[in-house]
């Protein structure tokens, strides 16, 4: 019997979760598997998947509200065998959406968690009956249970990194028997240095630092700009390319001018194909304060580019510190600048790290292996 899989997503920005879903559906959709995307945010999918067979892309009915009944009506109408919630943020869909999917007749229910959850609120301290009652049914307990219930309703919660899984198990009480990690991967045929040409017209002695990221608070590009203002004291000829758009662009451009970086930093804006910029890079930098498993690091490493990144989320699972790149304390432009400065001053070390980075990506982050594992879980158990 043909398997019907419904993917439920709610994304206002296009990022790693959306790219991951597009890749997954391209491989899943077939004569034996029908895939439907139900998007509650913006439609990032029609342009990539709209003309492919065995794929439907739907928005909820006009006027649909964020309630159990609305979700149940939608899911019951579509009659999927498998429902997969794709979460760019922990808690994207309320527990009642999962309950509605469970009661709509779906045989299997999954969640894919892409971004590490915020730390759980601290435990209440103090003794006595009142504090004991608050620990059992107070605000914190209700908050934790509200975010834990989806895991109890799901057959499996799939995390894109061990850091995401450990936070959910350790702080939110997700049952270990129902949660698993499938590391995200990179399409190594697409991210292949031989497939594109460098955008630089000629060789240059000035090092090129690249960051590909949405210009949002989470990415903390203000820290990168402040780090660059320190780096240019010893490497005045270096250039920094910020590839991406987002809501903080005006603010970041203003900060760049304020720091005297107008001739150093270029705001490239959003681009569909980041490969030419990775080809041009001598060093890749990511200054985020929150990540799940940022594929952009693995994409850069596929081009033999060593990475400097903050030690948050799943970054440590991609970068082998001191071997394929450098991890630094989050929130510190000084530490970020020191790591960048060191690698710019030691080109031989950059080359060695870059070579090892490419080997690591090919060994551990091949998209084919990721998609094979996901397919076994989503379809094999359906």
Phi, psi and omega in degrees: 000142181291136181269131176253119181246129177252121176258125183248124185220158180212085185240130175263342176237152176268123182209208185297322181296320181290318177298318179299316181294319179299315179298317183297314183291324177302327182270333183278317188299126184197183180295343180253353181224118171266132180244133175236131173257123174251108185253128178262352177256238179259155182272101176262008196248329186301319182297328183267329191236354190298335183255013182265143178290157176066019180230132171239143179236117188231147166259155176298157179304143180303134180087359179297138181249167182275070182226163177303313185295319179297314178298315184299316179301316181295312182293319180295325179293322183279337175052054178283153171278327183229135174242131180235116174272124181256110189250112171283336176230140177299131181083018180305315179250136179293161182302331182292336174293320177293319178296320178298318178297319181297320184272357181276352180109358178296139182278329182226146182226128182229158169229138173248118183257117185261331185242140181296138180291154172297152176303141177293149177304148182296151178298144175289139179256165176106156181253183179099162184297318183297312180293326177296318179295320179296323179294329182276318187224016178283189185302314183297316181299318179293321179298313180297315182295323179300323181271345178272331185305318178305322180294327179285335179274336183279148170291318176213143165254124184254122181253143183276353176207160177293330178298319178296315181296315183296324178294318182291321179286312188287326187248338182247001174072025176298135180293127183300331182289345184245011182232141183215161177248129167234104184300136177295162184220172184243140174284099188284347172282324179284313179269076184233119184305335182279354187270346182221167177254151179294142178286348180284132184292328180209165180297145181222145179279346180282124181293144180248120177256130184238140170228124175251114185193152169293141181275076182235169180300318183303326184280347175048050179289345172298325178293320179296318179296318179293324176295319180296327178295333175278320182297322183293347176293326180254342179228070187295339183272351185293155180237149179232125179251120175259110186255112181146159176241176179160177189291343183261013186299313182299315179299317182289323176298319179296318178295322179300316178294317180301323182274002179074031185253015185302326181267353182260318187256131175245126175271103185285327185089182180288135175228148178285325185239108183272355186302318179300328181283326174292323178297325183278344191284139167266335183206140178246139184229136175227121189249024186298158171251004179202127179211160170260285171211089187291108183296338182299331176295314180294325178296317177295318180296330176297339177263017180062034179257120176291151185241143167247124183215157176288148183275074180228154175052227183271010181303322180294337179281341176266310183269125171272106188304128179080355183244311178244359181172193184228132174256138183232162178298131178293150175083004184241104176296331180294314179293322177298316180296321180298317180293317178297314182300319181297314183288328175293327181279350182231076183299328179295320177294321176302317181294316179296314180298319180298319179296316179291328178297316179297318178299319182295317180297316181295329182278323191241345189230040176279125183301328181302317179294319178300311184291327176297316179294317179296319179298319179298319182289311186285321184260320185296332181259007185278000000 
